[in-house]
Amino acid sequence: MKKKKKRKRIVFDKHHILPSSKNGSNERWNIAIIDKIKHNVYHQLFKNRTPVEIICYLVEYFWSGQWNYVELALEKKKSVRAFERSSK
């Protein structure tokens, strides 16, 4: 007889996009509901940095100051959004 697999229960956390420690509000636009484990990993990696500080940190320490990666990501996002709008 096979044992039933126990489903892992996912626990969610409120994550402030702009950290409350840096005057981020509790407004809906500043809150993301994310998996608690991912939330902990996020703070291990990025501490309480703002999104802009995180991007600057990644460019400086991981991408050798190459901002073109950020520019490419923004261009990709723009083209995806344009495609989504045109397919409605």
Buried (B, 14 or more C-beta within 10 A) or exposed (E): EEEEEEEEEEEEBEBBEBBEEEEBEEEEEBBEEEBEEEBEEBEEEBEEBBEEBBBBBBBEEEEEEEEEBBEEEEEEEEEEEEEEEEEE
